C-alpha cells in the first residue's frame, strides 16, 4: 500500500487566517513584540500517518521505573539507542543510579553509566567516533542539595563520554550559571559537526520570556574539537537569527545547522559560521529535531503546542518531511494521557527524537507520560 504525499488543504489555509489573527492577539495581550508576518503558517495536522505507535519501549537496569526522557540519540551502529533517563522522576540530583542507558532494538539494556555525574540530562549527541555527548541543563536546587550535598558543582554543562562511559571532557562550569566561554545558562542541546566542532544551544528558560531584558538570553556557542571556544551567535528575540530558547540541534547532509527555536514556534537554518539561511514555520513548535543524513528526512517532534504557546489550531505530534525542500509529508498525532504534556493542550507527545537506520523512530517522553515511545514505519514505500 502506498501513502500519497498531500499538501495543506484549503480548509487548513482558512484556519491559518484565523490563526494569525489569534496569534497576534495573544502576543498583544502579553505586551510582547509582534512575531514576523511570515509566521502566519496554517496548521499542518492532517497528513498521512504511516507509523504504528508503540508505547513503553525499553527497560532499565534493575527493572527500575522510567523518569522523564528528553535526551535520545541513535548509536554509531545505527541500531542501538542511547537515552538519558532522569532517574525515575524528573531529576537525578538525589539519585545514585546510572541515568545514561544504551538499549538494543528490542529495548533491552546493554550498557549504562553516569551515576552521580548528571543532574538533569536534556540533550544528547553521538559523534563520528561513537562518543556520547550529554547536556546537563540545570543545577541542583536547595531542597535537592539539602538531601544530597554531593550534588553541588554539577549542572549547566556539556559532558563528553567515551563509548564505555569514561568522562573525557566537560564544557561549562559545573553548578554555575553564566556566559560563554566558561559558562552556560541552562543549555538545551549539543551537536558535533563532521569537522569536530561542537555546537551548544543555550538557554532553556528563554521561551517563557516575552520582553527583552538583562536576563533574556538565547545563543548558539561553537567550540573546536578540543574544547577551545570559537564564538557565540544569536541573541534573544523574534527576528531571523534571534531565538527564544534554541531547544534542539540537527545537521543535514549539506552541513547546514537546523535549530528548533521552540519559543518562536519555528526552525531556523544556519551555515556552520552562524549565518542565517532560512526560517521555517511549517513544522510547528519543536522540542526535538533529528535529520537522517542518508535521506535528509527531517523529524520534528512537538510536545507543547496548545492555545497559549502555539495558537491557531496546531496539534502536538511528530511531523516528518524533507530537510531540503521543507515539505511536511507525514504527521503522527499525539497519544492520549491522563494529563497533557507541555503546558496544556490535548494529549502527549515526546520531547526528544531519534531514528535508527531502518527508519524506526524513538521518542523520549517528559511530564505525565515518561519513558520511551517507538514509532514503526508500516506503510512508507
Secondary structure as GFF3:
##gff-version 3
##sequence-region A 1 381
A	DSSP	alpha_helix	10	30	.	.	.	ID=ss1
A	DSSP	three_ten_helix	37	39	.	.	.	ID=ss2
A	DSSP	beta_strand	51	55	.	.	.	ID=ss3
A	DSSP	three_ten_helix	61	63	.	.	.	ID=ss4
A	DSSP	beta_strand	69	74	.	.	.	ID=ss5
A	DSSP	beta_strand	81	85	.	.	.	ID=ss6
A	DSSP	beta_strand	100	103	.	.	.	ID=ss7
A	DSSP	beta_strand	109	113	.	.	.	ID=ss8
A	DSSP	beta_strand	121	126	.	.	.	ID=ss9
A	DSSP	beta_strand	132	136	.	.	.	ID=ss10
A	DSSP	alpha_helix	142	147	.	.	.	ID=ss11
A	DSSP	three_ten_helix	149	151	.	.	.	ID=ss12
A	DSSP	beta_strand	157	161	.	.	.	ID=ss13
A	DSSP	beta_strand	167	171	.	.	.	ID=ss14
A	DSSP	beta_strand	187	192	.	.	.	ID=ss15
A	DSSP	beta_strand	198	202	.	.	.	ID=ss16
A	DSSP	three_ten_helix	204	208	.	.	.	ID=ss17
A	DSSP	beta_strand	219	223	.	.	.	ID=ss18
A	DSSP	beta_strand	229	233	.	.	.	ID=ss19
A	DSSP	beta_strand	235	236	.	.	.	ID=ss20
A	DSSP	beta_strand	242	243	.	.	.	ID=ss21
A	DSSP	beta_strand	246	251	.	.	.	ID=ss22
A	DSSP	beta_strand	257	261	.	.	.	ID=ss23
A	DSSP	three_ten_helix	262	264	.	.	.	ID=ss24
A	DSSP	beta_strand	266	270	.	.	.	ID=ss25
A	DSSP	beta_strand	276	280	.	.	.	ID=ss26
A	DSSP	beta_strand	288	292	.	.	.	ID=ss27
A	DSSP	beta_strand	297	302	.	.	.	ID=ss28
A	DSSP	beta_strand	317	322	.	.	.	ID=ss29
A	DSSP	beta_strand	328	333	.	.	.	ID=ss30
A	DSSP	beta_strand	352	355	.	.	.	ID=ss31
A	DSSP	beta_strand	361	365	.	.	.	ID=ss32
A	DSSP	beta_strand	371	377	.	.	.	ID=ss33
###
